[in-house]
Amino acid sequence: MPHRCPWYLGYVLLNPLRRLLQRPARLLAPYVRPGFRVLEPGPGMGYFTLELARLAGPAGKVHVVDIEPRMLAALGRRAKSAGCADRIDMRLAPERGLGVADLAGEIDFVLAFAVVHELDDAAAFFVEAASSMKPGARLLMAEPTGHVSGTLFARECAAAEAAGLVLMERRDIWRSHAAVFVRT
Ligand SMILES: C[S@@+](CC[C@H](N)C(=O)[O-])C[C@H]1O[C@@H](n2cnc3c(N)ncnc32)[C@H](O)[C@@H]1O
């Protein structure tokens, strides 16, 4: 069973120092345009979600799926005070998978930040994520170097490619292995 981030660490992930080293706006701006539909599995308390909602704009939507209700509750409060709750569709993860069959072929961008190593079945995750994506949509996966070895990250990348995603580029993100894939 993979290690799962305890809910209270959600607060640690929001710490202001992280903003200096993993800047949401700079990191996400190349991938999200106004009107985009975004899927974010494992958003935690929404460190990236509010920026995704800002970039997607009033015509866009960010669909988040987390297994921990307390992460979603805090995310909901933060979204409300940022005035973007209406752009965020919050979903509690079902027992298996993400529960996003209704989004098949609708998604323009997937952000999987520090989550794939926590999932029971990374291969099934990439199949589900790929089937939610439009042709040409991109997926950014970042994994923490503290928890994920280079070998494990290579296996995760192979699982993404087995699901039909094509590796476009590696990204340089602080204390992370990171890669961008495209659905062809
Ligand atoms: C390390 S946190 C990363 C949070 C956020 N992406 C960030 O970078 O700040 C991992 C998140 O994935 C969630 N998670 C773990 N297993 C999951 C699953 N099977 N489905 C959806 N979310 C899951 C955890 O509850 C947690 O919120």
The ligand as a MOL file (V3000), in Angstrom:
LIG
                    3D

  0  0  0     0  0            999 V3000
M  V30 BEGIN CTAB
M  V30 COUNTS 27 29 0 0 0
M  V30 BEGIN ATOM
M  V30 1 C 1.3630 15.1190 -1.2270 0
M  V30 2 S -0.3060 15.6640 -1.4050 0 CHG=1
M  V30 3 C -0.1190 16.8010 -2.7910 0
M  V30 4 C -1.1420 17.8810 -2.7950 0
M  V30 5 C -0.9870 18.9200 -3.9210 0
M  V30 6 N -1.0210 18.2890 -5.2240 0
M  V30 7 C 0.2420 19.7520 -3.7430 0
M  V30 8 O 1.2150 19.5620 -4.4950 0
M  V30 9 O 0.2400 20.5990 -2.8240 0 CHG=-1
M  V30 10 C -1.1380 14.2820 -2.1890 0
M  V30 11 C -2.6440 14.4320 -2.2800 0
M  V30 12 O -3.1720 13.3130 -2.9880 0
M  V30 13 C -4.3410 12.8530 -2.3320 0
M  V30 14 N -4.5840 11.4310 -2.6970 0
M  V30 15 C -3.9420 10.3310 -2.2460 0
M  V30 16 N -4.4710 9.2170 -2.7810 0
M  V30 17 C -5.4600 9.6320 -3.6240 0
M  V30 18 C -6.4010 8.9490 -4.4650 0
M  V30 19 N -6.4130 7.6180 -4.5590 0
M  V30 20 N -7.2700 9.6930 -5.1720 0
M  V30 21 C -7.2740 11.0570 -5.0730 0
M  V30 22 N -6.4280 11.7490 -4.2740 0
M  V30 23 C -5.5360 11.0530 -3.5530 0
M  V30 24 C -4.0350 13.0780 -0.8610 0
M  V30 25 O -5.1950 13.0930 -0.0620 0
M  V30 26 C -3.3350 14.4500 -0.9390 0
M  V30 27 O -4.2740 15.4970 -0.9060 0
M  V30 END ATOM
M  V30 BEGIN BOND
M  V30 1 1 1 2
M  V30 2 1 2 3
M  V30 3 1 2 10
M  V30 4 1 3 4
M  V30 5 1 4 5
M  V30 6 1 5 6
M  V30 7 1 5 7
M  V30 8 2 7 8
M  V30 9 1 7 9
M  V30 10 1 10 11
M  V30 11 1 11 12
M  V30 12 1 11 26
M  V30 13 1 12 13
M  V30 14 1 13 14
M  V30 15 1 13 24
M  V30 16 1 14 15
M  V30 17 1 14 23
M  V30 18 2 15 16
M  V30 19 1 16 17
M  V30 20 1 17 18
M  V30 21 2 17 23
M  V30 22 1 18 19
M  V30 23 2 18 20
M  V30 24 1 20 21
M  V30 25 2 21 22
M  V30 26 1 22 23
M  V30 27 1 24 25
M  V30 28 1 24 26
M  V30 29 1 26 27
M  V30 END BOND
M  V30 END CTAB
M  END
